[in-house]
Amino acid sequence: MKPYLLQNGELKELFAKIPRWEIKSNFIEREFNFSNFIEAFSFMTQIALICEKYNHHPNWDNVYSKVIIKLTTHDLGGISNLDQTIASEINSIYDK
């Protein structure tokens, strides 16, 4: 998949396509909460495998049972179709 920056109209559609993600100036962000550290770490491991598949890696923080993920395409300087795809896959894993 060749990444390209999302344009204004596409960015507005993100709310419907990737619910619960916040659109910031040049990245998207979502907080995930779990019952404990093991659940949070397991989730992060699943996400790491997805990111490797796309060779596109998040900025993320983990404190005990909370994981915050930020996605951006640094090479392009903003939010790309690749960020949207990965966010959608992350939502699918979390919602299971």
BELWOGI-V578558 format. One record per pair of residues at least 24 apart in sequence whose ideal C-beta (glycine too) atoms are under 6 Angstrom apart, sorted by the first residue. I is the first residue (numbers start at 1). J is the second residue. If there is no record, write none. Layout:
i=I j=J
i=I j=J
This chain:
i=3 j=73
i=3 j=80
i=3 j=82
i=4 j=81
i=5 j=76
i=5 j=78
i=5 j=80
i=6 j=79
i=18 j=87
i=18 j=88
i=21 j=87
i=26 j=72
i=26 j=78
i=27 j=70
i=27 j=72
i=28 j=71
i=28 j=79
i=28 j=83
i=28 j=87
i=29 j=70
i=30 j=69
i=31 j=68
i=32 j=67
i=32 j=94
i=33 j=66
i=34 j=65
i=36 j=65
i=37 j=64
i=40 j=65
i=40 j=67
i=46 j=93
i=47 j=90
i=50 j=89
i=56 j=82
